C-alpha cells in the first residue's frame, strides 16, 4: 500500500508527462485543420485512397484538435506520427490501403492494453506499468490501418456513469462543464463530441458505451457481448459479460467498425467468429417503444426524445406500438446482487458501494426505514441486495439472470413481434459531477439490455429546451409506484437535479434495441431512424459552432 505522499508523487509525475506530450501538438488552425476533423472515419479513408489527403496530414489535425480539447477533457496522448509516416510511405509505393481504417486516427478507452503504455483505469497502483502486448481488439484495428493516438479517461475501476479519478482528474461534458460526460467510456465520448478523434472504442457492462454517448450527442453500438474479443482488456466480472464496440460521429462509422472487426478470432478463441452479414430489412418495420422503465419517472426531455423518434418513424410509414417494459426492475435487482456478490472486494467503486460495508442489522434497519417511512420498496430492495453472497446464492442469481432473458423473449419479442425497440437511455438527460453516487439506479434503463445481452445502438435525437421540457406542476414523487426517494431528489426541492434551464443544449439520445446476435439488423435500423429524424445538429463539426 502506497502512502499518500507516494500517490501524490505519481499523480504529479503522470500529469506532467501528459502535459509535456500535449506540448508537442501543433496549434489548431481552422483553415488548415477543419476539413480533416469535420470528416467521418469513412470519408477520411476515401480521401486518402484518392490521394487527396495523407495519413500524416489527417493525424496532425486530430492531434491539434485533441490537444485543444484538453482544456475540456483529460486523456492520455500517444505519439502516432511514426505510424502515419509508415502508412504514407507504404501507400505511395503500393497504392494499396492497409485496410478499411487506413490512416484513421483512433482513440481507445483506457482499459485496453497498448504495448508500451499504462492501463491505469485511474488507479495510481497501476501507473508506471506499461503493457507488454496490445489488446486483441487494438491489434485488429492496427492491422486494419488504424492509427491509435490517444487513450481516454475513465472513472476509477470503470463502474460509474461519470468520468473522474484521482490520477487523471475529471472529464466534463463538452456542452456544459457543470455536468459529467457520462461513463465509463466518458473520455471517449467527450473527445469525439469535440472532434478530437475520428472514431473510438469502448466497453459496456451496464451502460458504459450508451450513457456517455447520449450525454455527449454522438453515436455508438453495444454489440452482443461475444461478437468482439475482450482479450487484453482489464477484466471485469463474468456474471454479466462486457461488450466492446465503437463510439463514432455517424452511423456509417459504427457500421464500418463492425464490418471490419466482426468475425475476427482472438488468440484464445473466446469470441464468436461470426463475420458481418448484411441484412435486408422488412419493407414495413415494426417498432415497440416505452417512455418509462417502470421504476423511476422519466424526465420530459427524455420522453420527448422517444416520442420525436416515434413520430419521425411513423411519418415514414413504419409501425410503432407503445408497450410496457416488464422486467427492468428484476434485471436491475439481479445485476446489483451479482455485482456485489463478493462484497465489492474486487471493485472499489460501484452503484451503492456503502451497502456491503454496513453491518447486516444496520442495512436491515435502513431498508425498513426506506420502505416504511419513505414508501420506497425499490430503494429498500436495492439496498438490501448489495451485500456479500454465498456460492449457492451466486449460482441462484445466475439462474435468475437466465430466467429473465428467457422471459424477455417470451413477453416482449415473441409476444409483440417487434423488429426493434425505442427506449430512453436514462430518466435524466445528464447528471451533475458526483451524481452517480446517489443516482446509480438510473442505470437500470441500460442494464436490462446487458442482462438479456441485446445489441443496442444509440442515436442522438434532440437537446434540452427549457421552453418545452419543464416538469409538470402536478408531479408527485412515487405516485405511480416508482421510487419516491430518487424522484424527490431528481425533481423536487430547492436544487432539483433536473433543471432544463441549467441543462439547456445538452444532447439527448435514444436506445435502439434488437435481439441477441442481430447486431447487423440494429445497424440497419439505426440508418432508418437517423434518416427519418433528418438534419438536427449532430455529427462532425457541430461542437466548434457552439464554442
C-alpha positions as CSV (number, residue, x, y, z in Angstrom):
1,X,0.0,0.0,0.0
2,X,1.5,3.3,-1.1
3,X,1.5,6.3,1.2
4,X,-0.5,9.5,0.3
5,X,2.8,11.2,-0.5
6,X,3.8,8.4,-2.9
7,X,0.4,8.5,-4.6
8,X,0.5,12.3,-5.0
9,X,4.0,12.0,-6.5
10,X,2.7,9.5,-9.1
11,X,-0.2,11.8,-9.9
12,X,2.1,14.8,-10.4
13,X,4.5,12.8,-12.5
14,X,1.9,11.3,-14.8
15,X,0.1,14.6,-15.3
16,X,3.4,16.4,-16.0
17,X,4.2,13.7,-18.6
18,X,0.8,14.1,-20.2
19,X,1.2,17.9,-20.3
20,X,4.7,17.6,-21.9
21,X,3.3,15.3,-24.6
22,X,0.5,17.7,-25.3
23,X,3.1,20.4,-25.8
24,X,4.3,18.6,-29.0
25,X,0.9,19.2,-30.7
26,X,0.7,21.9,-33.3
27,X,-1.8,24.7,-32.8
28,X,-5.2,24.0,-34.2
29,X,-5.7,26.1,-37.4
30,X,-9.3,26.4,-38.5
31,X,-8.5,26.9,-42.2
32,X,-6.0,24.1,-42.3
33,X,-7.5,21.5,-40.0
34,X,-11.3,21.8,-40.1
35,X,-11.6,19.8,-43.3
36,X,-10.0,16.8,-41.6
37,X,-11.7,16.9,-38.3
38,X,-15.1,17.5,-39.9
39,X,-14.8,14.3,-41.9
40,X,-16.1,11.0,-40.7
41,X,-13.7,8.0,-40.5
42,X,-15.3,6.6,-43.7
43,X,-14.7,9.9,-45.5
44,X,-11.1,10.0,-44.3
45,X,-10.3,6.6,-45.8
46,X,-11.9,7.6,-49.1
47,X,-9.9,10.9,-49.3
48,X,-6.6,9.1,-48.6
49,X,-7.5,6.4,-51.2
50,X,-8.0,9.2,-53.8
51,X,-4.6,10.7,-52.8
52,X,-6.3,13.9,-51.8
53,X,-5.0,13.5,-48.2
54,X,-2.2,11.7,-46.4
55,X,-2.4,9.9,-43.1
56,X,0.1,12.3,-41.6
57,X,-2.0,15.4,-42.6
58,X,-5.1,13.9,-41.1
59,X,-3.3,12.8,-37.9
60,X,-1.8,16.3,-37.3
61,X,-5.2,17.8,-37.5
62,X,-6.6,15.4,-34.9
63,X,-3.6,15.8,-32.6
64,X,-4.0,19.5,-32.7
65,X,-7.8,19.2,-32.0
66,X,-7.3,16.7,-29.2
67,X,-4.8,19.0,-27.5
68,X,-7.2,21.9,-27.8
69,X,-9.9,19.7,-26.3
70,X,-7.6,19.1,-23.3
71,X,-9.0,22.3,-21.9
72,X,-12.3,20.4,-21.6
73,X,-11.3,16.8,-21.2
74,X,-8.5,14.7,-19.8
75,X,-6.9,12.0,-21.9
76,X,-3.6,10.2,-22.5
77,X,-1.8,11.3,-25.6
78,X,0.3,8.9,-27.5
79,X,2.6,9.7,-30.4
80,X,1.4,8.1,-33.6
81,X,3.4,10.2,-36.2
82,X,5.8,7.3,-36.9
83,X,2.9,5.0,-37.8
84,X,1.3,7.7,-40.1
85,X,4.6,8.1,-41.9
86,X,4.9,4.4,-42.4
87,X,1.4,4.2,-43.8
88,X,2.1,7.1,-46.2
89,X,5.3,5.5,-47.4
90,X,3.6,2.2,-48.0
91,X,0.7,3.7,-49.9
92,X,3.0,5.9,-52.0
93,X,4.7,2.7,-53.2
94,X,1.9,0.2,-53.4
95,X,-1.2,2.5,-54.0
96,X,-3.0,-0.1,-51.8
97,X,-4.7,0.7,-48.5
98,X,-3.5,-1.2,-45.5
99,X,-7.1,-1.9,-44.6
100,X,-10.6,-0.4,-44.0
101,X,-9.3,2.1,-41.4
102,X,-6.1,3.1,-43.3
103,X,-4.9,6.4,-41.8
104,X,-7.8,6.9,-39.5
105,X,-6.9,8.4,-36.0
106,X,-8.4,6.2,-33.4
107,X,-9.0,6.9,-29.7
108,X,-9.1,4.0,-27.2
109,X,-10.6,3.7,-23.7
110,X,-8.0,3.4,-21.0
111,X,-8.9,-0.2,-20.1
112,X,-7.5,-1.6,-23.3
113,X,-3.9,-2.7,-23.2
114,X,-1.5,-1.0,-25.5
115,X,2.1,-2.1,-25.8
116,X,4.4,0.4,-24.1
117,X,1.7,2.4,-22.3
118,X,0.0,2.2,-18.9
119,X,-3.5,0.9,-18.5
120,X,-4.3,2.5,-15.2
121,X,-8.1,3.0,-15.2
122,X,-7.5,5.9,-12.9
123,X,-5.5,3.9,-10.3
124,X,-2.1,5.0,-9.2
125,X,-1.3,1.4,-8.2
126,X,-1.4,0.6,-11.9
127,X,0.7,3.5,-13.1
128,X,4.2,3.1,-14.5
129,X,3.5,-0.4,-15.6
130,X,3.4,-0.3,-19.4
131,X,1.6,-3.0,-21.3
132,X,3.7,-5.7,-22.9
133,X,1.2,-6.5,-25.7
134,X,-1.7,-4.9,-27.5
135,X,-5.2,-6.0,-26.6
136,X,-6.6,-8.2,-29.3
137,X,-9.0,-5.5,-30.5
138,X,-6.2,-2.9,-30.6
139,X,-4.1,-5.3,-32.7
140,X,-7.0,-5.9,-35.1
141,X,-7.6,-2.2,-35.5
142,X,-3.9,-1.6,-36.3
143,X,-4.0,-4.4,-38.8
144,X,-6.9,-2.6,-40.5
145,X,-4.7,0.5,-40.9
146,X,-5.9,2.5,-37.8
147,X,-3.6,4.9,-36.1
148,X,-4.1,4.6,-32.3
149,X,-3.2,8.0,-31.0
150,X,-4.8,8.6,-27.6
151,X,-6.1,6.7,-24.6
152,X,-9.1,8.3,-22.9
153,X,-10.2,8.9,-19.3
154,X,-12.5,6.6,-17.3
155,X,-13.9,6.6,-13.7
156,X,-11.8,4.7,-11.3
157,X,-12.4,0.9,-11.8
158,X,-15.0,1.9,-14.5
159,X,-18.2,1.2,-12.6
160,X,-19.7,4.6,-12.6
161,X,-21.5,6.5,-15.3
162,X,-19.4,9.6,-15.0
163,X,-15.7,10.2,-15.5
164,X,-13.4,11.2,-12.7
165,X,-10.4,9.6,-10.9
166,X,-7.6,10.8,-8.7
167,X,-4.9,10.1,-11.2
168,X,-6.1,11.9,-14.3
169,X,-8.8,14.1,-12.9
170,X,-12.3,14.9,-14.1
171,X,-13.7,14.9,-17.6
172,X,-16.5,17.3,-18.1
173,X,-19.4,17.4,-20.6
174,X,-18.3,19.2,-23.8
175,X,-21.7,21.0,-23.9
176,X,-21.7,22.2,-20.3
177,X,-18.8,21.7,-17.9
178,X,-21.1,21.7,-14.8
179,X,-22.2,18.3,-15.8
180,X,-20.5,15.0,-16.4
181,X,-19.7,13.5,-19.9
182,X,-21.0,10.1,-18.6
183,X,-19.1,6.9,-18.1
184,X,-17.4,4.8,-18.0
185,X,-16.4,5.4,-21.7
186,X,-16.7,9.1,-20.9
187,X,-13.4,10.3,-22.1
188,X,-14.1,8.7,-25.5
189,X,-17.5,10.3,-25.8
190,X,-16.3,13.8,-24.8
191,X,-13.3,13.7,-27.1
192,X,-15.4,12.5,-30.1
193,X,-18.1,15.2,-29.5
194,X,-15.3,17.8,-29.8
195,X,-13.9,16.2,-33.0
196,X,-10.7,15.3,-31.1
197,X,-10.8,11.8,-32.6
198,X,-12.2,10.4,-35.8
199,X,-13.6,7.3,-34.1
200,X,-13.1,5.4,-30.8
201,X,-13.7,2.2,-29.0
202,X,-15.1,1.5,-25.5
203,X,-16.8,-1.2,-23.4
204,X,-20.2,-1.6,-21.8
205,X,-21.3,-3.8,-18.9
206,X,-24.2,-1.7,-17.6
207,X,-24.4,1.3,-20.0
208,X,-20.8,2.4,-20.3
209,X,-21.0,2.9,-24.0
210,X,-24.6,4.1,-24.2
211,X,-24.8,6.6,-21.4
212,X,-21.8,8.9,-22.3
213,X,-22.8,8.6,-26.0
214,X,-26.2,10.1,-25.2
215,X,-24.8,12.7,-22.8
216,X,-22.4,13.9,-25.4
217,X,-24.5,13.7,-28.5
218,X,-22.7,11.1,-30.7
219,X,-23.4,7.5,-31.9
220,X,-22.4,4.1,-30.6
221,X,-23.3,0.4,-30.8
222,X,-23.2,-2.0,-27.9
223,X,-22.8,-5.3,-29.7
224,X,-23.9,-8.7,-28.5
225,X,-21.2,-9.5,-25.8
226,X,-19.2,-12.1,-27.6
227,X,-19.1,-10.6,-31.1
228,X,-15.8,-8.8,-30.3
229,X,-12.8,-10.1,-28.3
230,X,-12.1,-9.0,-24.7
231,X,-8.6,-10.5,-24.6
232,X,-6.1,-7.9,-23.3
233,X,-8.7,-5.7,-21.6
234,X,-8.7,-5.0,-17.9
235,X,-11.1,-7.8,-16.6
236,X,-14.4,-7.1,-15.1
237,X,-16.7,-9.8,-13.9
238,X,-18.1,-12.8,-15.6
239,X,-21.7,-12.8,-14.3
240,X,-22.6,-10.2,-16.9
241,X,-20.2,-10.1,-19.8
242,X,-18.8,-6.9,-21.1
243,X,-19.5,-5.7,-24.7
244,X,-17.0,-3.9,-26.8
245,X,-18.0,-1.5,-29.6
246,X,-17.5,1.7,-31.4
247,X,-18.2,5.3,-30.4
248,X,-18.5,7.5,-33.5
249,X,-19.9,10.6,-35.2
250,X,-22.1,8.8,-37.7
251,X,-24.0,5.5,-38.2
252,X,-21.7,4.8,-41.2
253,X,-18.6,4.8,-39.0
254,X,-20.3,2.4,-36.5
255,X,-21.1,0.1,-39.4
256,X,-17.6,0.3,-40.8
257,X,-16.2,-0.7,-37.5
258,X,-18.4,-3.8,-37.3
259,X,-17.8,-4.8,-40.9
260,X,-14.1,-4.7,-40.1
261,X,-14.0,-6.4,-36.7
262,X,-16.9,-8.8,-36.6
263,X,-15.8,-12.4,-37.2
264,X,-12.1,-12.0,-36.2
265,X,-11.0,-14.6,-33.8
266,X,-8.9,-13.8,-30.8
267,X,-5.9,-15.9,-29.6
268,X,-7.9,-17.8,-27.0
269,X,-11.0,-18.4,-29.3
270,X,-13.3,-16.8,-26.7
271,X,-15.4,-14.6,-29.1
272,X,-17.8,-15.9,-31.6
273,X,-16.2,-16.0,-35.1
274,X,-19.4,-14.6,-36.8
275,X,-18.5,-12.4,-39.7
276,X,-20.5,-9.3,-40.6
277,X,-23.6,-10.3,-42.5
278,X,-25.5,-7.6,-44.4
279,X,-29.3,-7.8,-43.8
280,X,-32.3,-6.7,-45.8
281,X,-34.9,-5.1,-43.6
282,X,-38.6,-5.7,-44.0
283,X,-40.4,-3.0,-46.0
284,X,-42.6,-2.2,-43.0
285,X,-40.6,-2.3,-39.8
286,X,-42.5,-2.8,-36.5
287,X,-41.1,-0.9,-33.6
288,X,-42.0,-1.1,-29.9
289,X,-41.4,1.8,-27.6
290,X,-41.8,2.8,-24.0
291,X,-41.4,6.0,-22.0
292,X,-40.5,4.7,-18.6
293,X,-38.6,1.7,-17.2
294,X,-41.3,1.4,-14.5
295,X,-39.0,2.3,-11.6
296,X,-38.2,5.9,-12.0
297,X,-40.2,8.7,-13.6
298,X,-38.6,9.7,-16.9
299,X,-37.9,13.4,-17.4
300,X,-39.9,15.4,-20.0
301,X,-37.0,15.8,-22.4
302,X,-36.1,12.1,-22.4
303,X,-39.8,11.2,-23.1
304,X,-39.7,13.8,-25.9
305,X,-36.7,12.2,-27.5
306,X,-38.5,8.9,-27.7
307,X,-41.8,10.5,-29.0
308,X,-40.0,12.5,-31.6
309,X,-38.3,9.4,-32.8
310,X,-41.6,7.5,-32.9
311,X,-43.2,10.4,-34.8
312,X,-40.4,10.5,-37.4
313,X,-40.7,6.8,-38.0
314,X,-44.5,6.9,-38.3
315,X,-44.2,9.7,-40.9
316,X,-42.1,7.2,-43.0
317,X,-44.8,4.6,-42.8
318,X,-43.3,2.4,-40.0
319,X,-45.4,0.9,-37.3
320,X,-44.7,2.0,-33.7
321,X,-46.5,0.4,-30.8
322,X,-46.2,1.5,-27.2
323,X,-45.8,-1.3,-24.6
324,X,-44.8,-1.7,-21.0
325,X,-41.3,-2.9,-20.4
326,X,-41.9,-5.8,-17.9
327,X,-38.6,-6.8,-16.5
328,X,-36.4,-3.8,-15.9
329,X,-36.8,-3.9,-12.1
330,X,-36.0,-7.7,-12.0
331,X,-32.9,-7.1,-14.2
332,X,-31.7,-4.3,-12.0
333,X,-32.1,-6.3,-8.9
334,X,-30.2,-9.3,-10.3
335,X,-27.4,-7.0,-11.6
336,X,-26.9,-5.3,-8.3
337,X,-27.0,-8.7,-6.4
338,X,-24.5,-10.3,-8.8
339,X,-22.1,-7.3,-8.9
340,X,-22.0,-7.1,-5.1
341,X,-21.6,-10.9,-4.6
342,X,-18.0,-10.5,-3.3
343,X,-18.9,-7.5,-1.1
344,X,-17.2,-5.3,-3.7
345,X,-13.8,-6.7,-2.6
346,X,-12.5,-6.5,-6.2
347,X,-14.4,-3.4,-7.2
348,X,-13.7,-0.2,-5.4
349,X,-16.5,1.9,-6.8
350,X,-19.9,0.8,-7.9
351,X,-23.6,1.5,-7.6
352,X,-24.4,1.5,-3.9
353,X,-20.9,0.9,-2.5
354,X,-21.9,1.8,1.0
355,X,-24.2,-1.2,1.3
356,X,-21.8,-4.2,1.7
357,X,-19.7,-2.4,4.3
358,X,-22.6,-2.0,6.7
359,X,-23.4,-4.5,9.5
360,X,-26.4,-6.5,8.5
361,X,-28.6,-5.1,11.2
362,X,-27.9,-1.5,10.1
363,X,-28.7,-2.5,6.5
364,X,-32.0,-4.1,7.5
365,X,-32.9,-1.0,9.5
366,X,-32.1,1.3,6.6
367,X,-34.3,-0.9,4.3
368,X,-37.1,-0.9,6.8
369,X,-37.0,2.9,7.1
370,X,-37.0,3.4,3.3
371,X,-39.9,1.1,2.9
372,X,-42.0,2.0,5.9
373,X,-41.5,5.8,6.3
374,X,-40.4,6.8,2.8
375,X,-42.7,4.4,1.0
376,X,-40.0,3.3,-1.3
377,X,-39.7,-0.5,-1.7
378,X,-37.5,-0.2,-4.8
379,X,-34.8,1.8,-2.9
380,X,-35.1,-0.6,0.0
381,X,-34.7,-3.7,-2.1
382,X,-31.7,-2.5,-4.0
383,X,-30.0,-1.5,-0.7
384,X,-30.7,-5.0,0.8
385,X,-29.3,-6.8,-2.3
386,X,-25.9,-5.0,-2.1
387,X,-24.2,-7.5,0.1
388,X,-21.8,-10.4,0.1
389,X,-23.3,-13.7,-1.1
390,X,-22.6,-17.4,-0.6
391,X,-21.7,-19.5,-3.6
392,X,-25.2,-21.0,-3.6
393,X,-26.8,-17.6,-3.6
394,X,-24.5,-16.6,-6.5
395,X,-25.4,-19.6,-8.6
396,X,-29.1,-19.0,-7.9
397,X,-28.7,-15.4,-9.1
398,X,-27.1,-16.6,-12.4
399,X,-30.2,-18.8,-12.8
400,X,-32.4,-15.8,-12.3
401,X,-30.4,-13.9,-14.9
402,X,-31.1,-16.6,-17.4
403,X,-34.7,-16.8,-16.5
404,X,-35.1,-13.0,-17.1
405,X,-33.6,-13.4,-20.5
406,X,-36.0,-16.2,-21.4
407,X,-38.9,-14.2,-20.1
408,X,-37.9,-11.1,-22.0
409,X,-38.1,-13.0,-25.3
410,X,-41.4,-14.6,-24.4
411,X,-43.0,-11.4,-23.0
412,X,-41.6,-8.9,-25.5
413,X,-40.1,-10.2,-28.7
414,X,-42.3,-13.2,-29.2
415,X,-45.5,-11.6,-27.9
416,X,-45.3,-8.4,-29.9
417,X,-43.3,-9.4,-33.0
418,X,-41.1,-6.2,-32.8
419,X,-38.2,-5.7,-35.2
420,X,-36.7,-3.2,-32.7
421,X,-37.4,-1.2,-29.6
422,X,-37.1,2.5,-29.0
423,X,-36.3,3.3,-25.3
424,X,-35.0,6.2,-23.2
425,X,-31.2,5.9,-22.4
426,X,-31.9,7.2,-18.9
427,X,-34.6,9.0,-16.9
428,X,-32.4,12.2,-16.9
429,X,-30.6,13.7,-19.9
430,X,-27.4,14.2,-17.8
431,X,-26.2,14.2,-14.2
432,X,-24.0,16.6,-12.3
433,X,-20.5,15.7,-11.2
434,X,-20.6,13.2,-8.4
435,X,-24.2,12.3,-9.2
436,X,-23.8,8.6,-9.9
437,X,-23.0,8.2,-6.1
438,X,-26.7,8.7,-5.3
439,X,-28.4,8.3,-8.7
440,X,-26.9,5.0,-9.7
441,X,-30.3,3.2,-10.0
442,X,-30.8,5.4,-13.2
443,X,-28.6,2.8,-14.9
444,X,-31.5,0.3,-14.8
445,X,-32.6,1.7,-18.1
446,X,-29.5,0.4,-19.8
447,X,-28.7,-2.6,-17.5
448,X,-31.7,-4.5,-18.7
449,X,-30.0,-4.9,-22.1
450,X,-26.8,-6.2,-20.6
451,X,-28.7,-8.8,-18.6
452,X,-30.6,-10.0,-21.8
453,X,-27.5,-9.4,-23.9
454,X,-29.2,-7.4,-26.7
455,X,-27.3,-5.3,-29.2
456,X,-28.2,-1.6,-28.7
457,X,-27.5,1.4,-30.9
458,X,-27.5,5.0,-29.5
459,X,-28.8,7.8,-31.8
460,X,-28.7,11.5,-30.8
461,X,-32.2,13.0,-31.2
462,X,-32.6,16.4,-29.6
463,X,-31.3,18.8,-26.9
464,X,-32.7,20.0,-23.7
465,X,-35.0,23.0,-24.3
466,X,-36.2,24.9,-21.2
467,X,-39.2,26.2,-23.1
468,X,-40.6,22.7,-23.8
469,X,-39.1,20.4,-21.2
470,X,-40.4,21.7,-17.9
471,X,-41.7,19.2,-15.3
472,X,-45.5,19.2,-14.9
473,X,-46.6,21.3,-11.9
474,X,-48.7,18.5,-10.5
475,X,-45.8,16.0,-10.4
476,X,-45.8,13.8,-7.2
477,X,-42.8,11.7,-6.5
478,X,-43.6,8.0,-6.2
479,X,-47.2,8.5,-7.2
480,X,-47.1,5.8,-9.9
481,X,-45.5,3.2,-7.5
482,X,-42.0,4.2,-8.5
483,X,-39.1,5.3,-6.4
484,X,-40.2,8.2,-4.1
485,X,-36.6,8.7,-2.7
486,X,-35.0,9.0,-6.1
487,X,-37.7,11.0,-7.8
488,X,-37.8,13.5,-4.9
489,X,-34.0,14.1,-5.3
490,X,-34.3,14.3,-9.1
491,X,-37.3,16.6,-9.5
492,X,-38.1,18.5,-6.3
493,X,-36.5,20.7,-3.6
494,X,-34.6,23.9,-3.8
495,X,-32.0,22.4,-6.1
496,X,-33.5,19.6,-8.1
497,X,-31.2,17.6,-10.4
498,X,-33.5,18.0,-13.4
499,X,-33.2,21.7,-14.4
500,X,-34.0,22.3,-18.0
501,X,-32.6,25.9,-17.8
502,X,-29.3,24.8,-16.5
503,X,-29.2,21.8,-18.8
504,X,-30.1,23.8,-21.9
505,X,-28.4,22.4,-25.0
506,X,-27.4,19.1,-23.5
507,X,-27.9,16.3,-26.1
508,X,-30.4,13.5,-25.6
509,X,-30.4,10.2,-27.4
510,X,-32.5,7.1,-27.5
511,X,-31.7,3.4,-27.4
512,X,-32.5,1.3,-30.4
513,X,-32.6,-2.3,-29.3
514,X,-32.5,-5.6,-31.2
515,X,-32.4,-9.3,-30.5
516,X,-29.2,-11.1,-29.5
517,X,-27.0,-11.8,-32.5
518,X,-28.9,-9.3,-34.7
519,X,-26.3,-6.6,-34.5
520,X,-26.3,-6.0,-38.2
521,X,-30.1,-5.5,-38.2
522,X,-29.7,-2.9,-35.4
523,X,-27.1,-1.1,-37.5
524,X,-29.5,-1.1,-40.5
525,X,-32.3,0.2,-38.3
526,X,-30.0,2.9,-37.0
527,X,-29.7,4.1,-40.5
528,X,-33.5,4.1,-40.8
529,X,-34.0,6.1,-37.6
530,X,-31.2,8.5,-38.3
531,X,-32.5,9.3,-41.8
532,X,-36.1,9.6,-40.5
533,X,-35.1,12.2,-37.9
534,X,-33.2,14.2,-40.6
535,X,-30.7,17.0,-40.0
536,X,-30.8,18.2,-36.4
537,X,-27.4,19.5,-35.4
538,X,-25.3,16.3,-34.7
539,X,-22.2,14.9,-36.3
540,X,-18.7,16.2,-37.1
541,X,-18.1,20.0,-36.8
542,X,-21.0,20.8,-34.6
543,X,-19.2,21.4,-31.3
544,X,-17.0,24.1,-32.9
545,X,-20.0,26.1,-33.8
546,X,-21.0,26.2,-30.1
547,X,-17.7,27.3,-28.6
